[in-house]
Amino acid sequence: MRRLPKQQRGKQRVEKILDAAAEVFAEVGYEAATTHAIAMRANTAVGSLYQFFPDKAAIFRALEIRHVERVRAMWAKVNSPAIVQLPLRQMIQRLVAAVAKLFEQPTSRVVFVQFFTAPEIFQTIDESLTQEAIAFTASLLKQRHSALSDEQCSLLAEVCVHCSNTLILIALRSSETHSQQLIQQIEDLLVSYLSPHVGDEVLQNEVMKVMKCPHCQSERLSKNGHRHGKQRYLCKDCGKQFPAWKG
């Protein structure tokens, strides 16, 4: 940017220019877009645009930075035990919903699509952002199942991120109906792929490996149905039952 706005009015004008630029880039592409078209869409004089941005490359760079900030804010929001410890299907639903909400914004849509179709125009975002996404996903998997090695988490995360990115790219370039169908497929795909590694049954079995009967300390336990929404267990040695929270 040529200069950073100091007053609220100037900040609002910059935000309006960036919103308009995202729409213009999405409609006609980066090459065909012009600063005049962006100014017109923002309902501002092109001279006012040039006060902040020397050219459309600078505008696009600002969109890159805006997208990265929003991605990291989204990651921070979903990186919580309350989400990571949900049943796998619910956890994936929350993560996919957060990503879908991110891409409701024109800035993130156009930056994401352009990164995979015209990476040469980027000056801020590079492959390191994808690697950051993989590292973030790996950290979520590690939090969910600490027995997994770092290498396992990284490999699982790499597959999840690259598969999701491919489907998101197709979804963003599809009709609204088909896009929604693909988003649902991302959810189903991730749940199926991750279930053998961090699924509910896997985690429950890990819990049972360290659980002991509160009555006789035996580790020979079996599931014994649910009561009041809680899993109950039966001790094979003393024959007594108890809920999971007492294990």
ZADO-1210 file (C-alpha; in nm, 4 decimals, padded with zeros to 6 digits):
<atoms>
<atom x="00.0000" y="00.0000" z="00.0000" code="MET" pos="1"/>
<atom x="00.1114" y="00.3556" z="-00.0677" code="ARG" pos="2"/>
<atom x="-00.0090" y="00.4591" z="00.2749" code="ARG" pos="3"/>
<atom x="-00.2058" y="00.3143" z="00.5611" code="LEU" pos="4"/>
<atom x="-00.5303" y="00.4920" z="00.6476" code="PRO" pos="5"/>
<atom x="-00.5300" y="00.6487" z="00.9940" code="LYS" pos="6"/>
<atom x="-00.8901" y="00.7603" z="01.0231" code="GLN" pos="7"/>
<atom x="-01.1893" y="00.5285" z="01.0377" code="GLN" pos="8"/>
<atom x="-01.3294" y="00.6744" z="00.7178" code="ARG" pos="9"/>
<atom x="-01.0117" y="00.5879" z="00.5296" code="GLY" pos="10"/>
<atom x="-01.0062" y="00.2352" z="00.6727" code="LYS" pos="11"/>
<atom x="-01.3639" y="00.1829" z="00.5597" code="GLN" pos="12"/>
<atom x="-01.2749" y="00.3056" z="00.2101" code="ARG" pos="13"/>
<atom x="-00.9852" y="00.0589" z="00.1884" code="VAL" pos="14"/>
<atom x="-01.2101" y="-00.2266" z="00.3015" code="GLU" pos="15"/>
<atom x="-01.4668" y="-00.1257" z="00.0406" code="LYS" pos="16"/>
<atom x="-01.1987" y="-00.1216" z="-00.2313" code="ILE" pos="17"/>
<atom x="-01.0774" y="-00.4673" z="-00.1290" code="LEU" pos="18"/>
<atom x="-01.4319" y="-00.6068" z="-00.1239" code="ASP" pos="19"/>
<atom x="-01.4908" y="-00.4659" z="-00.4719" code="ALA" pos="20"/>
<atom x="-01.1574" y="-00.5981" z="-00.5987" code="ALA" pos="21"/>
<atom x="-01.2394" y="-00.9507" z="-00.4802" code="ALA" pos="22"/>
<atom x="-01.5656" y="-00.9396" z="-00.6738" code="GLU" pos="23"/>
<atom x="-01.4027" y="-00.8032" z="-00.9902" code="VAL" pos="24"/>
<atom x="-01.1149" y="-01.0543" z="-00.9793" code="PHE" pos="25"/>
<atom x="-01.3658" y="-01.3361" z="-00.9285" code="ALA" pos="26"/>
<atom x="-01.5810" y="-01.2254" z="-01.2228" code="GLU" pos="27"/>
<atom x="-01.3241" y="-01.1410" z="-01.4903" code="VAL" pos="28"/>
<atom x="-00.9951" y="-01.2836" z="-01.3610" code="GLY" pos="29"/>
<atom x="-00.6798" y="-01.1064" z="-01.2549" code="TYR" pos="30"/>
<atom x="-00.5487" y="-01.0268" z="-01.6033" code="GLU" pos="31"/>
<atom x="-00.8706" y="-00.8652" z="-01.7266" code="ALA" pos="32"/>
<atom x="-00.9363" y="-00.6713" z="-01.4074" code="ALA" pos="33"/>
<atom x="-00.8497" y="-00.3007" z="-01.4007" code="THR" pos="34"/>
<atom x="-00.8172" y="-00.0440" z="-01.1253" code="THR" pos="35"/>
<atom x="-01.0912" y="00.1584" z="-01.2968" code="HIS" pos="36"/>
<atom x="-01.3311" y="-00.1361" z="-01.2807" code="ALA" pos="37"/>
<atom x="-01.2447" y="-00.1911" z="-00.9144" code="ILE" pos="38"/>
<atom x="-01.2962" y="00.1780" z="-00.8319" code="ALA" pos="39"/>
<atom x="-01.6277" y="00.1788" z="-01.0125" code="MET" pos="40"/>
<atom x="-01.7436" y="-00.1328" z="-00.8226" code="ARG" pos="41"/>
<atom x="-01.6357" y="00.0307" z="-00.4966" code="ALA" pos="42"/>
<atom x="-01.8282" y="00.3445" z="-00.5922" code="ASN" pos="43"/>
<atom x="-01.5186" y="00.5573" z="-00.5422" code="THR" pos="44"/>
<atom x="-01.2997" y="00.7707" z="-00.7659" code="ALA" pos="45"/>
<atom x="-00.9993" y="00.5966" z="-00.9165" code="VAL" pos="46"/>
<atom x="-00.7874" y="00.8785" z="-00.7728" code="GLY" pos="47"/>
<atom x="-00.9005" y="00.7782" z="-00.4247" code="SER" pos="48"/>
<atom x="-00.7982" y="00.4197" z="-00.4996" code="LEU" pos="49"/>
<atom x="-00.4524" y="00.5357" z="-00.6070" code="TYR" pos="50"/>
<atom x="-00.4100" y="00.7161" z="-00.2755" code="GLN" pos="51"/>
<atom x="-00.3792" y="00.3724" z="-00.1156" code="PHE" pos="52"/>
<atom x="-00.2792" y="00.1314" z="-00.3946" code="PHE" pos="53"/>
<atom x="-00.0382" y="00.2050" z="-00.6806" code="PRO" pos="54"/>
<atom x="-00.1759" y="-00.0733" z="-00.9022" code="ASP" pos="55"/>
<atom x="-00.3892" y="-00.3873" z="-00.9063" code="LYS" pos="56"/>
<atom x="-00.0930" y="-00.6028" z="-00.7993" code="ALA" pos="57"/>
<atom x="-00.0815" y="-00.4122" z="-00.4711" code="ALA" pos="58"/>
<atom x="-00.4560" y="-00.4600" z="-00.4299" code="ILE" pos="59"/>
<atom x="-00.4228" y="-00.8318" z="-00.4847" code="PHE" pos="60"/>
<atom x="-00.1356" y="-00.8485" z="-00.2371" code="ARG" pos="61"/>
<atom x="-00.3616" y="-00.6855" z="00.0221" code="ALA" pos="62"/>
<atom x="-00.6228" y="-00.9511" z="-00.0519" code="LEU" pos="63"/>
<atom x="-00.3601" y="-01.2199" z="00.0044" code="GLU" pos="64"/>
<atom x="-00.2760" y="-01.0770" z="00.3458" code="ILE" pos="65"/>
<atom x="-00.6434" y="-01.0442" z="00.4332" code="ARG" pos="66"/>
<atom x="-00.7045" y="-01.4090" z="00.3406" code="HIS" pos="67"/>
<atom x="-00.4098" y="-01.5362" z="00.5469" code="VAL" pos="68"/>
<atom x="-00.5278" y="-01.3381" z="00.8499" code="GLU" pos="69"/>
<atom x="-00.8751" y="-01.4882" z="00.8191" code="ARG" pos="70"/>
<atom x="-00.7410" y="-01.8405" z="00.7760" code="VAL" pos="71"/>
<atom x="-00.5310" y="-01.8113" z="01.0917" code="ARG" pos="72"/>
<atom x="-00.8231" y="-01.6632" z="01.2833" code="ALA" pos="73"/>
<atom x="-01.0349" y="-01.9595" z="01.1750" code="MET" pos="74"/>
<atom x="-00.7649" y="-02.2039" z="01.2874" code="TRP" pos="75"/>
<atom x="-00.7431" y="-02.0354" z="01.6268" code="ALA" pos="76"/>
<atom x="-01.1190" y="-02.0606" z="01.6682" code="LYS" pos="77"/>
<atom x="-01.1417" y="-02.4349" z="01.6006" code="VAL" pos="78"/>
<atom x="-00.8250" y="-02.5251" z="01.7894" code="ASN" pos="79"/>
<atom x="-00.9954" y="-02.6027" z="02.1191" code="SER" pos="80"/>
<atom x="-01.0411" y="-02.9167" z="02.3326" code="PRO" pos="81"/>
<atom x="-01.4172" y="-02.8655" z="02.3127" code="ALA" pos="82"/>
<atom x="-01.3990" y="-02.9365" z="01.9376" code="ILE" pos="83"/>
<atom x="-01.1074" y="-03.1811" z="01.9231" code="VAL" pos="84"/>
<atom x="-01.2664" y="-03.4102" z="02.1823" code="GLN" pos="85"/>
<atom x="-01.6046" y="-03.4302" z="02.0097" code="LEU" pos="86"/>
<atom x="-01.7108" y="-03.7567" z="01.8424" code="PRO" pos="87"/>
<atom x="-01.5227" y="-03.7750" z="01.5122" code="LEU" pos="88"/>
<atom x="-01.8231" y="-03.6992" z="01.2894" code="ARG" pos="89"/>
<atom x="-01.9126" y="-03.3919" z="01.4952" code="GLN" pos="90"/>
<atom x="-01.5520" y="-03.2740" z="01.5050" code="MET" pos="91"/>
<atom x="-01.5209" y="-03.2982" z="01.1260" code="ILE" pos="92"/>
<atom x="-01.8573" y="-03.1243" z="01.0826" code="GLN" pos="93"/>
<atom x="-01.7345" y="-02.8317" z="01.2908" code="ARG" pos="94"/>
<atom x="-01.4076" y="-02.8071" z="01.0983" code="LEU" pos="95"/>
<atom x="-01.5719" y="-02.8329" z="00.7563" code="VAL" pos="96"/>
<atom x="-01.8374" y="-02.5789" z="00.8576" code="ALA" pos="97"/>
<atom x="-01.5645" y="-02.3344" z="00.9641" code="ALA" pos="98"/>
<atom x="-01.3883" y="-02.3741" z="00.6290" code="VAL" pos="99"/>
<atom x="-01.7148" y="-02.3379" z="00.4374" code="ALA" pos="100"/>
<atom x="-01.7925" y="-02.0174" z="00.6276" code="LYS" pos="101"/>
<atom x="-01.4467" y="-01.8834" z="00.5406" code="LEU" pos="102"/>
<atom x="-01.5143" y="-01.9369" z="00.1721" code="PHE" pos="103"/>
<atom x="-01.8438" y="-01.7524" z="00.1873" code="GLU" pos="104"/>
<atom x="-01.6238" y="-01.4431" z="00.1708" code="GLN" pos="105"/>
<atom x="-01.5307" y="-01.3277" z="-00.1833" code="PRO" pos="106"/>
<atom x="-01.1722" y="-01.2543" z="-00.0755" code="THR" pos="107"/>
<atom x="-01.0976" y="-01.6092" z="00.0332" code="SER" pos="108"/>
<atom x="-01.2775" y="-01.7591" z="-00.2652" code="ARG" pos="109"/>
<atom x="-01.0863" y="-01.5616" z="-00.5248" code="VAL" pos="110"/>
<atom x="-00.7477" y="-01.5925" z="-00.3521" code="VAL" pos="111"/>
<atom x="-00.7859" y="-01.9688" z="-00.3098" code="PHE" pos="112"/>
<atom x="-00.8911" y="-02.0284" z="-00.6710" code="VAL" pos="113"/>
<atom x="-00.6222" y="-01.8000" z="-00.8105" code="GLN" pos="114"/>
<atom x="-00.3521" y="-01.9719" z="-00.6049" code="PHE" pos="115"/>
<atom x="-00.4211" y="-02.3013" z="-00.7812" code="PHE" pos="116"/>
<atom x="-00.4876" y="-02.1556" z="-01.1265" code="THR" pos="117"/>
<atom x="-00.2460" y="-01.8610" z="-01.1503" code="ALA" pos="118"/>
<atom x="00.0170" y="-01.8896" z="-00.8731" code="PRO" pos="119"/>
<atom x="00.2571" y="-01.6586" z="-01.0568" code="GLU" pos="120"/>
<atom x="00.0597" y="-01.3496" z="-00.9520" code="ILE" pos="121"/>
<atom x="00.1130" y="-01.4127" z="-00.5810" code="PHE" pos="122"/>
<atom x="00.3670" y="-01.2168" z="-00.3824" code="GLN" pos="123"/>
<atom x="00.2758" y="-01.3130" z="-00.0249" code="THR" pos="124"/>
<atom x="00.1199" y="-01.6599" z="-00.0241" code="ILE" pos="125"/>
<atom x="00.3229" y="-01.9602" z="-00.1317" code="ASP" pos="126"/>
<atom x="00.3344" y="-02.3331" z="-00.0617" code="GLU" pos="127"/>
<atom x="00.4339" y="-02.2602" z="00.2978" code="SER" pos="128"/>
<atom x="00.0699" y="-02.1799" z="00.3788" code="LEU" pos="129"/>
<atom x="-00.0286" y="-02.5316" z="00.2703" code="THR" pos="130"/>
<atom x="00.2473" y="-02.6720" z="00.4895" code="GLN" pos="131"/>
<atom x="00.1178" y="-02.4601" z="00.7746" code="GLU" pos="132"/>
<atom x="-00.2294" y="-02.6072" z="00.7189" code="ALA" pos="133"/>
<atom x="-00.0836" y="-02.9582" z="00.7302" code="ILE" pos="134"/>
<atom x="00.1035" y="-02.8830" z="01.0534" code="ALA" pos="135"/>
<atom x="-00.2115" y="-02.7369" z="01.2075" code="PHE" pos="136"/>
<atom x="-00.4204" y="-03.0406" z="01.1099" code="THR" pos="137"/>
<atom x="-00.1518" y="-03.2741" z="01.2419" code="ALA" pos="138"/>
<atom x="-00.1619" y="-03.0930" z="01.5759" code="SER" pos="139"/>
<atom x="-00.5390" y="-03.1477" z="01.5980" code="LEU" pos="140"/>
<atom x="-00.4950" y="-03.5200" z="01.5304" code="LEU" pos="141"/>
<atom x="-00.2181" y="-03.5417" z="01.7903" code="LYS" pos="142"/>
<atom x="-00.4393" y="-03.3711" z="02.0464" code="GLN" pos="143"/>
<atom x="-00.7163" y="-03.6163" z="01.9680" code="ARG" pos="144"/>
<atom x="-00.4997" y="-03.9289" z="01.9873" code="HIS" pos="145"/>
<atom x="-00.1674" y="-03.8685" z="02.1592" code="SER" pos="146"/>
<atom x="-00.0536" y="-04.2279" z="02.0996" code="ALA" pos="147"/>
<atom x="-00.0096" y="-04.1529" z="01.7291" code="LEU" pos="148"/>
<atom x="00.3454" y="-04.0668" z="01.6282" code="SER" pos="149"/>
<atom x="00.4259" y="-03.7245" z="01.4872" code="ASP" pos="150"/>
<atom x="00.5048" y="-03.8910" z="01.1548" code="GLU" pos="151"/>
<atom x="00.1637" y="-04.0603" z="01.1443" code="GLN" pos="152"/>
<atom x="-00.0148" y="-03.7369" z="01.2279" code="CYS" pos="153"/>
<atom x="00.1749" y="-03.5474" z="00.9584" code="SER" pos="154"/>
<atom x="00.1002" y="-03.8073" z="00.6927" code="LEU" pos="155"/>
<atom x="-00.2692" y="-03.8229" z="00.7814" code="LEU" pos="156"/>
<atom x="-00.2853" y="-03.4436" z="00.7830" code="ALA" pos="157"/>
<atom x="-00.1108" y="-03.4179" z="00.4452" code="GLU" pos="158"/>
<atom x="-00.3666" y="-03.6467" z="00.2836" code="VAL" pos="159"/>
<atom x="-00.6573" y="-03.4635" z="00.4493" code="CYS" pos="160"/>
<atom x="-00.5381" y="-03.1172" z="00.3440" code="VAL" pos="161"/>
<atom x="-00.4542" y="-03.2042" z="-00.0166" code="HIS" pos="162"/>
<atom x="-00.7754" y="-03.4018" z="-00.0728" code="CYS" pos="163"/>
<atom x="-00.9838" y="-03.1265" z="00.0850" code="SER" pos="164"/>
<atom x="-00.8112" y="-02.8528" z="-00.1154" code="ASN" pos="165"/>
<atom x="-00.8807" y="-03.0354" z="-00.4402" code="THR" pos="166"/>
<atom x="-01.2499" y="-03.0769" z="-00.3639" code="LEU" pos="167"/>
<atom x="-01.2822" y="-02.7211" z="-00.2308" code="ILE" pos="168"/>
<atom x="-01.1335" y="-02.5877" z="-00.5549" code="LEU" pos="169"/>
<atom x="-01.3898" y="-02.7818" z="-00.7578" code="ILE" pos="170"/>
<atom x="-01.6695" y="-02.6732" z="-00.5224" code="ALA" pos="171"/>
<atom x="-01.5803" y="-02.3053" z="-00.5557" code="LEU" pos="172"/>
<atom x="-01.6011" y="-02.3333" z="-00.9334" code="ARG" pos="173"/>
<atom x="-01.9312" y="-02.5243" z="-00.9324" code="SER" pos="174"/>
<atom x="-02.2976" y="-02.4357" z="-00.8997" code="SER" pos="175"/>
<atom x="-02.4315" y="-02.3759" z="-00.5497" code="GLU" pos="176"/>
<atom x="-02.6098" y="-02.7118" z="-00.5391" code="THR" pos="177"/>
<atom x="-02.3092" y="-02.9107" z="-00.6579" code="HIS" pos="178"/>
<atom x="-02.0825" y="-02.7124" z="-00.4275" code="SER" pos="179"/>
<atom x="-02.2931" y="-02.8109" z="-00.1246" code="GLN" pos="180"/>
<atom x="-02.2843" y="-03.1746" z="-00.2348" code="GLN" pos="181"/>
<atom x="-01.9051" y="-03.1665" z="-00.2585" code="LEU" pos="182"/>
<atom x="-01.8730" y="-03.0083" z="00.0863" code="ILE" pos="183"/>
<atom x="-02.0762" y="-03.2978" z="00.2265" code="GLN" pos="184"/>
<atom x="-01.8482" y="-03.5410" z="00.0454" code="GLN" pos="185"/>
<atom x="-01.5442" y="-03.3776" z="00.2068" code="ILE" pos="186"/>
<atom x="-01.6985" y="-03.4468" z="00.5458" code="GLU" pos="187"/>
<atom x="-01.7775" y="-03.8097" z="00.4596" code="ASP" pos="188"/>
<atom x="-01.4336" y="-03.8616" z="00.3072" code="LEU" pos="189"/>
<atom x="-01.2469" y="-03.7295" z="00.6115" code="LEU" pos="190"/>
<atom x="-01.4580" y="-03.9276" z="00.8569" code="VAL" pos="191"/>
<atom x="-01.4045" y="-04.2513" z="00.6640" code="SER" pos="192"/>
<atom x="-01.0320" y="-04.1905" z="00.6207" code="TYR" pos="193"/>
<atom x="-00.9618" y="-04.0874" z="00.9797" code="LEU" pos="194"/>
<atom x="-01.1873" y="-04.3369" z="01.1595" code="SER" pos="195"/>
<atom x="-00.9260" y="-04.6178" z="01.1751" code="PRO" pos="196"/>
<atom x="-00.6773" y="-04.3747" z="01.3304" code="HIS" pos="197"/>
<atom x="-00.8691" y="-04.1274" z="01.5470" code="VAL" pos="198"/>
<atom x="-01.2251" y="-04.2629" z="01.5333" code="GLY" pos="199"/>
<atom x="-01.4494" y="-04.2983" z="01.8360" code="ASP" pos="200"/>
<atom x="-01.4034" y="-04.6754" z="01.8593" code="GLU" pos="201"/>
<atom x="-01.0253" y="-04.6445" z="01.8439" code="VAL" pos="202"/>
<atom x="-01.0186" y="-04.3852" z="02.1208" code="LEU" pos="203"/>
<atom x="-01.2569" y="-04.5882" z="02.3334" code="GLN" pos="204"/>
<atom x="-01.0349" y="-04.8932" z="02.3012" code="ASN" pos="205"/>
<atom x="-00.7374" y="-04.6831" z="02.4076" code="GLU" pos="206"/>
<atom x="-00.9332" y="-04.5701" z="02.7126" code="VAL" pos="207"/>
<atom x="-01.0188" y="-04.9292" z="02.8010" code="MET" pos="208"/>
<atom x="-00.6512" y="-05.0258" z="02.7872" code="LYS" pos="209"/>
<atom x="-00.5786" y="-04.7992" z="03.0814" code="VAL" pos="210"/>
<atom x="-00.9104" y="-04.8262" z="03.2671" code="MET" pos="211"/>
<atom x="-00.9395" y="-05.0337" z="03.5800" code="LYS" pos="212"/>
<atom x="-01.2371" y="-05.1609" z="03.7727" code="CYS" pos="213"/>
<atom x="-01.2924" y="-04.9205" z="04.0657" code="PRO" pos="214"/>
<atom x="-01.3915" y="-05.2176" z="04.2833" code="HIS" pos="215"/>
<atom x="-01.1105" y="-05.4703" z="04.2277" code="CYS" pos="216"/>
<atom x="-00.8644" y="-05.2811" z="04.0000" code="GLN" pos="217"/>
<atom x="-00.8970" y="-05.5447" z="03.7292" code="SER" pos="218"/>
<atom x="-00.8211" y="-05.4381" z="03.3720" code="GLU" pos="219"/>
<atom x="-01.0395" y="-05.7141" z="03.2236" code="ARG" pos="220"/>
<atom x="-01.3398" y="-05.5047" z="03.1231" code="LEU" pos="221"/>
<atom x="-01.6151" y="-05.5144" z="02.8644" code="SER" pos="222"/>
<atom x="-01.8732" y="-05.2626" z="02.7490" code="LYS" pos="223"/>
<atom x="-02.2141" y="-05.3069" z="02.9074" code="ASN" pos="224"/>
<atom x="-02.4523" y="-05.0688" z="02.7347" code="GLY" pos="225"/>
<atom x="-02.5421" y="-04.7092" z="02.8127" code="HIS" pos="226"/>
<atom x="-02.7354" y="-04.5474" z="03.0940" code="ARG" pos="227"/>
<atom x="-02.8260" y="-04.1783" z="03.1095" code="HIS" pos="228"/>
<atom x="-02.6100" y="-04.1227" z="02.8026" code="GLY" pos="229"/>
<atom x="-02.2963" y="-04.2696" z="02.9635" code="LYS" pos="230"/>
<atom x="-02.1094" y="-04.5811" z="02.8538" code="GLN" pos="231"/>
<atom x="-02.1111" y="-04.8502" z="03.1227" code="ARG" pos="232"/>
<atom x="-01.8574" y="-05.1266" z="03.1748" code="TYR" pos="233"/>
<atom x="-01.8653" y="-05.4731" z="03.3290" code="LEU" pos="234"/>
<atom x="-01.5701" y="-05.6154" z="03.5203" code="CYS" pos="235"/>
<atom x="-01.5043" y="-05.9724" z="03.4066" code="LYS" pos="236"/>
<atom x="-01.3400" y="-06.0591" z="03.7391" code="ASP" pos="237"/>
<atom x="-01.5694" y="-05.9232" z="04.0105" code="CYS" pos="238"/>
<atom x="-01.8811" y="-05.8934" z="03.7932" code="GLY" pos="239"/>
<atom x="-01.9622" y="-05.5384" z="03.9018" code="LYS" pos="240"/>
<atom x="-02.0737" y="-05.2598" z="03.6659" code="GLN" pos="241"/>
<atom x="-01.9643" y="-04.8971" z="03.6604" code="PHE" pos="242"/>
<atom x="-01.9881" y="-04.5939" z="03.4295" code="PRO" pos="243"/>
<atom x="-01.6933" y="-04.4659" z="03.2277" code="ALA" pos="244"/>
<atom x="-01.6392" y="-04.1609" z="03.4455" code="TRP" pos="245"/>
<atom x="-01.5492" y="-04.3812" z="03.7401" code="LYS" pos="246"/>
<atom x="-01.2818" y="-04.5671" z="03.5466" code="GLY" pos="247"/>
</atoms>
